[in-house]
């Protein structure tokens, strides 16, 4: 029997990349999927791939930086499926430039999606999970939230904040049986990283002991583990899936 049979999972940023990979891995384990992204049409391909695995799936358009939009989306998901067992806060954006050149708008945009969005989703879903007395939350952080990274003051701050949010969520919701953990991916092979200059990509690979970038599916494997029953006594942790890029 699949480990997540008939569990209901929300995945934000599910239109492509790591979010889509997580949705597909969750579907492989029998979960029902609520896929969330800014525009409904962006989710069509992901929905088709998930449904091809024989599980129920619906798409929900939502600006996760808006409290009103998040409350409406979570209410719609709960109304459609009757429960929410898993939340994967994966949605994220970048607006990279050096700190002294960074505009307030670029700072605010990244913090609003990457950190505020996760807060709003956790707040809305957390209330439901607490009433259910069970649930698993997986937040997509980053190794740069642990290490810092030149040119990404906004992004690194959002990911470091997400790690702190994860730990606080674990402490507050743990007594009601809700777990919260974070994944800190390293250099992952996605459309976003493919767009980086060759010199930057080569520099990243030089500091990875395993000598390669991760595939989205490898990050997804970690997310499914943390969401599932084999991680039932794991909460408040940060799992670095980075090929040894950062070691603590």
BELFENUR-V536949 format. One record per residue. N is the residue number from 1. RES is the residue in one letter. PSI is psi in radians with two decimals (* if undefined). NEAR is the number of other ideal C-beta (glycine too) atoms within 8 Angstrom. Layout:
# BELFENUR-V536949
{{N & RES & PSI & NEAR} {N & RES & PSI & NEAR}}
This chain:
# BELFENUR-V536949
{{1 & X & 2.45 & 4} {2 & X & 2.48 & 7} {3 & X & -0.49 & 10} {4 & X & 0.49 & 15} {5 & X & 2.13 & 9} {6 & X & 0.15 & 7} {7 & X & 2.61 & 10} {8 & X & 2.16 & 14} {9 & X & 2.36 & 17} {10 & X & 2.31 & 14} {11 & X & 2.07 & 15} {12 & X & 2.69 & 15} {13 & X & 0.71 & 13} {14 & X & 0.07 & 15} {15 & X & -0.43 & 11} {16 & X & 3.14 & 8} {17 & X & -2.37 & 11} {18 & X & -0.69 & 14} {19 & X & -0.78 & 18} {20 & X & -0.74 & 14} {21 & X & -0.70 & 13} {22 & X & -0.77 & 16} {23 & X & -0.75 & 17} {24 & X & -0.70 & 12} {25 & X & -0.69 & 13} {26 & X & -0.70 & 17} {27 & X & -0.66 & 13} {28 & X & -0.50 & 9} {29 & X & 0.15 & 12} {30 & X & 0.11 & 12} {31 & X & 2.62 & 15} {32 & X & 2.44 & 11} {33 & X & 2.33 & 15} {34 & X & 1.88 & 15} {35 & X & 2.27 & 17} {36 & X & 2.34 & 15} {37 & X & 3.05 & 16} {38 & X & -0.71 & 6} {39 & X & 2.37 & 7} {40 & X & -0.67 & 9} {41 & X & -0.43 & 5} {42 & X & -0.40 & 9} {43 & X & -0.09 & 14} {44 & X & -0.77 & 9} {45 & X & -0.75 & 8} {46 & X & -0.74 & 15} {47 & X & -0.74 & 12} {48 & X & -0.72 & 8} {49 & X & -0.71 & 11} {50 & X & -0.80 & 14} {51 & X & -0.50 & 10} {52 & X & -0.31 & 6} {53 & X & 0.01 & 9} {54 & X & 0.36 & 4} {55 & X & 2.78 & 11} {56 & X & 2.44 & 7} {57 & X & 2.46 & 13} {58 & X & 2.61 & 10} {59 & X & 2.51 & 12} {60 & X & 2.05 & 11} {61 & X & 2.29 & 10} {62 & X & 2.31 & 13} {63 & X & 1.77 & 6} {64 & X & -0.14 & 14} {65 & X & -0.06 & 8} {66 & X & 2.08 & 9} {67 & X & -0.73 & 6} {68 & X & -0.75 & 6} {69 & X & -0.69 & 10} {70 & X & -0.81 & 15} {71 & X & -0.72 & 9} {72 & X & -0.73 & 9} {73 & X & -0.79 & 12} {74 & X & -0.69 & 14} {75 & X & -0.70 & 8} {76 & X & -0.72 & 9} {77 & X & -0.81 & 14} {78 & X & -0.67 & 11} {79 & X & -0.63 & 7} {80 & X & -0.73 & 8} {81 & X & -0.30 & 11} {82 & X & -0.19 & 6} {83 & X & 2.92 & 8} {84 & X & 2.03 & 17} {85 & X & -0.50 & 13} {86 & X & 2.37 & 16} {87 & X & 2.17 & 14} {88 & X & 1.88 & 16} {89 & X & 1.59 & 14} {90 & X & -0.42 & 12} {91 & X & 2.39 & 13} {92 & X & 2.70 & 10} {93 & X & 2.89 & 8} {94 & X & 2.64 & 8} {95 & X & 1.33 & 11} {96 & X & 2.37 & 6} {97 & X & 2.90 & 7} {98 & X & 2.59 & 8} {99 & X & -0.78 & 5} {100 & X & -0.24 & 4} {101 & X & -0.10 & 6} {102 & X & 2.31 & 11} {103 & X & 2.74 & 6} {104 & X & -0.62 & 5} {105 & X & -0.73 & 6} {106 & X & -0.64 & 11} {107 & X & -0.88 & 12} {108 & X & -0.69 & 8} {109 & X & -0.80 & 11} {110 & X & -0.77 & 14} {111 & X & -0.61 & 13} {112 & X & -0.77 & 10} {113 & X & -0.93 & 14} {114 & X & -0.65 & 15} {115 & X & -0.93 & 13} {116 & X & -0.69 & 10} {117 & X & -0.75 & 15} {118 & X & -0.69 & 13} {119 & X & -0.84 & 9} {120 & X & -0.74 & 13} {121 & X & -0.74 & 15} {122 & X & -0.72 & 14} {123 & X & -0.84 & 9} {124 & X & -0.79 & 11} {125 & X & -0.60 & 14} {126 & X & -0.67 & 13} {127 & X & -0.71 & 8} {128 & X & -0.78 & 13} {129 & X & -0.65 & 17} {130 & X & -0.70 & 11} {131 & X & -0.61 & 6} {132 & X & -0.29 & 10} {133 & X & 0.79 & 6} {134 & X & 2.62 & 8} {135 & X & 2.86 & 17} {136 & X & 2.29 & 14} {137 & X & 2.27 & 19} {138 & X & 2.08 & 15} {139 & X & 2.36 & 14} {140 & X & 1.71 & 16} {141 & X & -2.47 & 14} {142 & X & 2.67 & 11} {143 & X & -0.45 & 12} {144 & X & -0.30 & 11} {145 & X & -0.29 & 14} {146 & X & -0.60 & 12} {147 & X & -0.43 & 8} {148 & X & 2.85 & 5} {149 & X & 2.20 & 8} {150 & X & 2.38 & 5} {151 & X & 0.05 & 7} {152 & X & 0.77 & 10} {153 & X & -0.74 & 10} {154 & X & -0.82 & 13} {155 & X & -0.80 & 16} {156 & X & -0.68 & 14} {157 & X & -0.70 & 10} {158 & X & -0.67 & 15} {159 & X & -0.62 & 14} {160 & X & -0.72 & 11} {161 & X & -0.64 & 11} {162 & X & -0.62 & 17} {163 & X & -0.78 & 15} {164 & X & -0.70 & 8} {165 & X & -0.71 & 13} {166 & X & -0.82 & 16} {167 & X & -0.70 & 10} {168 & X & -0.72 & 8} {169 & X & -0.77 & 13} {170 & X & -0.72 & 13} {171 & X & -0.74 & 8} {172 & X & -0.66 & 6} {173 & X & -0.21 & 15} {174 & X & -0.74 & 11} {175 & X & -0.32 & 4} {176 & X & 0.24 & 9} {177 & X & 0.25 & 9} {178 & X & 2.22 & 14} {179 & X & 2.60 & 15} {180 & X & 2.20 & 16} {181 & X & 2.83 & 18} {182 & X & 2.61 & 14} {183 & X & 2.36 & 16} {184 & X & 1.55 & 17} {185 & X & 2.67 & 14} {186 & X & -2.28 & 14} {187 & X & 1.98 & 14} {188 & X & 2.42 & 13} {189 & X & 1.71 & 9} {190 & X & 3.04 & 10} {191 & X & -0.60 & 7} {192 & X & -0.78 & 8} {193 & X & -0.49 & 11} {194 & X & -0.45 & 7} {195 & X & -0.15 & 5} {196 & X & 2.64 & 8} {197 & X & 2.58 & 5} {198 & X & -0.70 & 6} {199 & X & -0.65 & 6} {200 & X & -0.77 & 8} {201 & X & -0.71 & 12} {202 & X & -0.66 & 8} {203 & X & -0.67 & 8} {204 & X & -0.76 & 10} {205 & X & -0.53 & 11} {206 & X & -0.43 & 6} {207 & X & 0.18 & 6} {208 & X & 1.97 & 15} {209 & X & -0.64 & 6} {210 & X & -0.14 & 6} {211 & X & 0.34 & 6} {212 & X & 2.86 & 7} {213 & X & 2.75 & 13} {214 & X & 2.70 & 14} {215 & X & 2.60 & 9} {216 & X & -0.59 & 13} {217 & X & -0.50 & 8} {218 & X & -0.58 & 9} {219 & X & -0.68 & 17} {220 & X & -0.66 & 13} {221 & X & -0.73 & 9} {222 & X & -0.70 & 11} {223 & X & -0.76 & 15} {224 & X & -0.69 & 15} {225 & X & -0.87 & 9} {226 & X & -0.48 & 14} {227 & X & -0.30 & 13} {228 & X & -3.13 & 11} {229 & X & -0.40 & 5} {230 & X & -0.26 & 6} {231 & X & 0.45 & 12} {232 & X & -0.30 & 6} {233 & X & 0.43 & 4} {234 & X & 2.12 & 8} {235 & X & 2.64 & 9} {236 & X & 0.37 & 9} {237 & X & 2.78 & 7} {238 & X & 2.01 & 11} {239 & X & 1.94 & 10} {240 & X & 2.05 & 12} {241 & X & 1.48 & 11} {242 & X & 0.20 & 13} {243 & X & 0.38 & 12} {244 & X & 0.17 & 8} {245 & X & -0.64 & 11} {246 & X & 2.39 & 11} {247 & X & 2.28 & 3} {248 & X & * & 4}}
